[in-house]
Amino acid sequence: MAEPGAPLPQPARLADIAEQAEVSEATVSRVLNGKSGVAAATRQRVLAALDVLGYERPLRLRQRSAGLVGLVIPELTNPIFPAFAQVIEQVLAGHGYTPVLCTQSPGGATEDELVDQLVERGVTGIVFMSGLHADTSADPARYARLAGRGVPFVLINGFNPQVKAPFVSPDDAAATRIAVQHLRALGHRDIGLAVGPQRFVPVRRKVAGFHEETGGLGAVRHSLFSVEGGQAAASALLDAGCTGIVCGSDMMALGAIRAVRQRGLDVPGDVSVVGYDDSDLFAFTDPPLTTLRQPVRAMASAAVDSLLEEINGNPVQHTEFVFQPELVVRGSTAQAR
């Protein structure tokens, strides 16, 4: 077998492709040479066989991109962001668009700089994930300027009524209400919330839902959306006597579990911990994490669909589309002692 990417066609390789696609060599030859008389499903089988065997498709058979679409996300270290990026890229590719992933990092390019680079490269549209639109201290005029440059965009996770664009968000307030209800059903009465900085819209919504469910009596500690941040916030909540801790992200929940164990206590024997986001990783932590799952596929698909409508000249309602989270009960919560 030749190396992947070898030029086509050659007789010996036609046999390999024909075997993989379960068609005749003559059919493979007709597909590779762009001849008619081959059913669409059969043609797709041959092209799929090329991909499976690692061959490059002949130029005439490669799908032309409908355009570039930028995806701007804060980081890749939190598993929820790669989870969103993967689905968004899959949906975009299914519509013929080429995704361009842009990740911010400390000391790296800012969101504004990434947007300038994308616009310079002629992107057809941009998807923002947990960007400056979610930061109440940021100037929303940057998005009006982007719209003025003729670039459609959609924003995920965080709403600002001053920005005229489609928004897609999870119901953050409902998430903390559901988490508190779950802990109360297990007998917990002293419940705290470990969450990120106050300036972010999703944080404010989580706090609002938490206070609504606890009657304003639950303790809230703000920190960073990280393992270390969760550890610091949870430590303060443990000092306040909390036996149930709701976290603003799964990464913070890992930090909360660390804080509990550092005191010689057990999760969930002594303290129950609830995360937020959910990705495949958190079913395998120790203990497996009870969390509120963001409906990633539904949200990502809705965001891309809204963006493509805008790209195609069919403006969608400039409002927020809100999706309900789902409680996933695993091993980090248990009956209160």
Disulfide bonds with the S-S distance in Angstrom:
none
